[in-house]
């Protein structure tokens, strides 16, 4: 199949022509990606992006000279690499400018006083302590906790809410 036949076949919806385009152009696109992106994973991603864009463009009939299929696909490849580089540059610039605000300062984060928390949990009423332990330690859903305690889901949520309030007060939380 010539390039012109291939382009015409894709434009008319011939699926085997699309498969043939992928078979022919994938190695070239991957090699271009390896050379310009210097990563095998990025080159593989480039192959998928370029082939998708090329097939969409060919289906829409945007290839003027059907004998120039390979340069058309490699042009899409070149433009995609430029776009990827611009995106990476923008991301790097934004990270440099705003990255400090995104990373939490661990020095200002208060540490958890496990001994105090243990005493506070022990000070809870038995039912509240059971709900808190089953919910947060055992990671059981509310529906399961209510079955185990023989109460309604609404009641479990109320008990949990009140217990968390008591734990906050016991721990001296300001929020």
PEMODA-V538432 format. One record per backbone hydrogen bond with DSSP energy under -1.0 kcal/mol. CO is the residue of the C=O (numbers start at 1). NH is the residue of the N-H. Records with the same first field share a line. If there is no record, write none. Layout:
CO: NH ; NH
This chain:
2: 6
3: 7
4: 8
5: 9
6: 10
7: 11
8: 12
9: 14
10: 13
14: 18
15: 19
16: 20
17: 21
18: 22
19: 23
20: 24
21: 25
22: 26
25: 29
26: 30
27: 31
28: 32
29: 33
30: 34
31: 35
32: 36
33: 37
39: 43
40: 44
41: 45
42: 46
43: 47
44: 48
45: 49
46: 50
47: 51
48: 52
49: 53
50: 54
51: 55
52: 56
53: 57
54: 58
55: 59
56: 60
57: 62
65: 68
68: 72
69: 73
70: 74
71: 75
72: 76
73: 77
74: 78
75: 79
76: 80
77: 81
78: 82
79: 83
80: 84
81: 85
82: 86
83: 87
84: 88
85: 89
86: 90
87: 91
88: 92
89: 93
90: 94
91: 95
92: 96
93: 97
94: 98
95: 99
99: 103
105: 108
112: 114
113: 117
114: 118
115: 119
116: 120
117: 121
118: 122
119: 123
121: 124
125: 129
126: 130
127: 131
128: 132
129: 133
130: 134
131: 135
132: 136
133: 137 ; 138
134: 140
141: 145
142: 146
143: 147
144: 148
145: 149
146: 150 ; 151
152: 156
153: 157
154: 158
155: 159
156: 160
157: 161
158: 162
159: 163
160: 164
161: 165
162: 166
163: 167
164: 168
165: 169
166: 170
167: 171
168: 173
